Amino acid sequence: MPGSFKTQAIVLRSIRYGEADRVLHLYSAARGRIGAIAKGSRKPRSRFGGRLEPFFRLDMVLHEGRGDLATVTGVHTVDGYPNLRSSGPAISAAARGCDAVLRLLDSAEANPAAYNLLCRYLSLLDGQDEGAETDGAAGLSTALAFRLKLALSAGFAPELSTCARCGEPDGLTAFSGSAGGVVCGACERDGFEISGGAHRFMLDAIGRPLAQAPVATNEALRMAERAITTTLEHHAQVHLRSAA
Ligand SMILES: [Zn+2]
């Protein structure tokens, strides 16, 4: 149904189009994934200014016509995350985070958990949460906690409490992407060995706020990353770039 609507949205990707336009991939609060065109936005005196760039959090007015793309008619900045933009590692982490949203959440339905999680992650990378570290190993653990919570919000969280094949609660020593979770010794045929540290990291990361991502060794974090990646490959048919 053609008409205008308002929503808050994060710019996931911004692509130059034609002479002076931009095509935007947005993740919105009201309607999930939206593709939009901003006409004339690359002209020097465009009323959109420089805000149609990746990671901007915007209040938007969009017009829906008959085509696949909505047309941007109004934009107001909610947060431009300026500190994030001045840090190479933060930009890289934000780009990987937005890429994960782009691949994993393609529905045009609102998903408040996913939207709020993305906003929270960008705020953290912008340094708006004092005490939270996003560099080095802490950066990787936060990036993986974001990925796990994102998988949960998309309905693809790995099974972590009992064997994903037989339900056995003890002796969970391996992880199977095809089973979609931790598996016991008797069920580990197509799995890979997973340490107690990696298993605990995933349980804690899901249970805690993003700003308090658990500490773990680099080895445990890489195992957790492999577990998340293989789960999404098998169950969401999505291949994510490495987390850091
Ligand atoms: Zn089992």
Residues whose N, C-alpha, C, O or C-beta is under 5 A from the ligand:
A	BS01	ZN	C163 R165 C166 G167 E168 V183 C184 C187
